[in-house]
Amino acid sequence: MIKVSAADFQRNIGKYQDLALTQPVAVTRNGRERTVMISIEEYHRLKRRDRQVLGLDDFTDADVAALEQAHVSDAFKALDDEPKPDEQTGEALIRAIQASPYRDIDIEPDRARLPVRGVEL
């Protein structure tokens, strides 16, 4: 991550916008990091991972009772079996994914943005 003062950032915003396409740019004020500029792709990737975490106090008694009465579908039965230490192989992972009812969900891998460099022809 690049760190830059707020004054330098204001003077060279275009430069730092370009750099933010490949790595985060932290803007400092009085020596402390205040904001970070990232690419729109990185922002959307982070937003996809954004989720709300609830504490026990966020649930009503009715919610807790409903959770206690919940039944897990037999479609998830295969996920109850944890692999033995000697079964932690790629084959065990493939079996677990094939048994999952979510196996058809597309997973978008993170892609590294490489900087473009000039080439003389």
PLY file of the C-alpha trace (Angstrom):
ply
format ascii 1.0
element vertex 121
property float x
property float y
property float z
element edge 120
property int vertex1
property int vertex2
end_header
0.00 0.00 0.00
1.23 3.45 -0.90
1.04 6.16 1.78
0.75 9.77 0.70
0.07 13.04 2.51
-3.23 14.80 1.86
-1.38 17.78 0.35
0.59 15.57 -2.07
-2.58 13.66 -2.91
-4.39 16.90 -3.83
-1.49 18.08 -6.00
-1.17 14.73 -7.84
-4.64 13.21 -7.69
-4.46 11.81 -11.24
-1.24 9.96 -10.45
-2.73 8.41 -7.32
-5.96 7.50 -9.09
-3.89 5.53 -11.60
-1.87 3.86 -8.84
-5.07 2.93 -6.97
-6.01 0.71 -9.92
-3.23 -1.69 -8.92
-2.81 -1.10 -5.17
-4.50 0.79 -2.33
-3.41 4.38 -1.73
-3.60 5.53 1.91
-4.03 9.28 2.36
-2.52 10.61 5.57
-3.20 13.74 7.56
-0.79 14.79 10.28
1.02 11.50 9.73
-2.06 9.33 10.38
-3.88 7.29 7.77
-7.34 8.82 7.25
-8.70 7.42 4.00
-7.83 4.80 1.40
-8.41 4.98 -2.35
-9.01 1.64 -4.09
-10.09 0.59 -7.57
-13.79 0.14 -8.29
-13.16 -3.57 -8.90
-11.68 -3.95 -5.41
-14.57 -1.96 -3.92
-17.16 -4.24 -5.58
-15.21 -7.34 -4.49
-15.26 -6.13 -0.89
-18.96 -5.23 -1.06
-19.79 -8.75 -2.26
-18.10 -10.07 0.89
-19.89 -7.56 3.13
-22.26 -9.23 5.54
-24.08 -8.39 8.70
-22.98 -10.16 11.86
-25.55 -10.51 14.62
-24.94 -11.06 18.29
-27.11 -13.17 20.58
-28.75 -10.01 21.91
-30.06 -9.25 18.40
-32.36 -12.30 18.50
-35.75 -12.36 20.17
-36.86 -15.29 22.32
-39.09 -16.36 19.43
-36.08 -16.34 17.07
-34.08 -18.54 19.46
-37.02 -20.93 19.87
-37.40 -21.18 16.09
-33.70 -21.95 15.70
-33.89 -24.65 18.35
-36.81 -26.29 16.49
-35.16 -26.04 13.05
-34.53 -29.24 11.11
-31.68 -29.61 8.66
-32.68 -31.15 5.35
-31.27 -34.57 4.45
-29.69 -32.90 1.41
-27.05 -31.57 3.83
-26.43 -34.93 5.57
-23.19 -35.55 3.69
-21.74 -32.37 5.15
-21.99 -33.78 8.69
-19.09 -36.15 8.11
-15.80 -34.39 8.71
-12.82 -35.92 6.97
-10.39 -37.88 9.10
-6.91 -36.32 9.31
-5.57 -38.81 6.75
-8.46 -37.96 4.35
-7.63 -34.26 3.98
-6.85 -34.55 0.30
-8.06 -33.00 -2.90
-10.27 -36.05 -3.40
-12.03 -35.43 -0.06
-12.57 -31.80 -1.05
-14.05 -32.83 -4.39
-16.44 -35.26 -2.64
-17.52 -32.52 -0.22
-18.18 -30.05 -3.04
-20.09 -32.67 -5.06
-22.25 -33.46 -2.03
-23.08 -29.80 -1.43
-26.48 -28.54 -2.57
-24.64 -25.33 -3.50
-22.27 -26.99 -5.98
-23.80 -25.13 -8.95
-22.98 -21.67 -7.59
-20.32 -19.86 -9.62
-17.38 -18.67 -7.56
-15.55 -15.68 -8.94
-11.84 -15.93 -8.12
-9.89 -12.82 -7.17
-7.90 -11.60 -10.11
-4.64 -9.73 -9.73
-4.38 -6.50 -11.71
-0.88 -6.26 -13.09
0.61 -2.87 -13.91
1.00 -2.03 -17.57
4.47 -1.09 -18.70
5.58 0.73 -21.78
7.06 -1.27 -24.66
9.21 0.12 -27.43
8.56 -1.37 -30.86
0 1
1 2
2 3
3 4
4 5
5 6
6 7
7 8
8 9
9 10
10 11
11 12
12 13
13 14
14 15
15 16
16 17
17 18
18 19
19 20
20 21
21 22
22 23
23 24
24 25
25 26
26 27
27 28
28 29
29 30
30 31
31 32
32 33
33 34
34 35
35 36
36 37
37 38
38 39
39 40
40 41
41 42
42 43
43 44
44 45
45 46
46 47
47 48
48 49
49 50
50 51
51 52
52 53
53 54
54 55
55 56
56 57
57 58
58 59
59 60
60 61
61 62
62 63
63 64
64 65
65 66
66 67
67 68
68 69
69 70
70 71
71 72
72 73
73 74
74 75
75 76
76 77
77 78
78 79
79 80
80 81
81 82
82 83
83 84
84 85
85 86
86 87
87 88
88 89
89 90
90 91
91 92
92 93
93 94
94 95
95 96
96 97
97 98
98 99
99 100
100 101
101 102
102 103
103 104
104 105
105 106
106 107
107 108
108 109
109 110
110 111
111 112
112 113
113 114
114 115
115 116
116 117
117 118
118 119
119 120
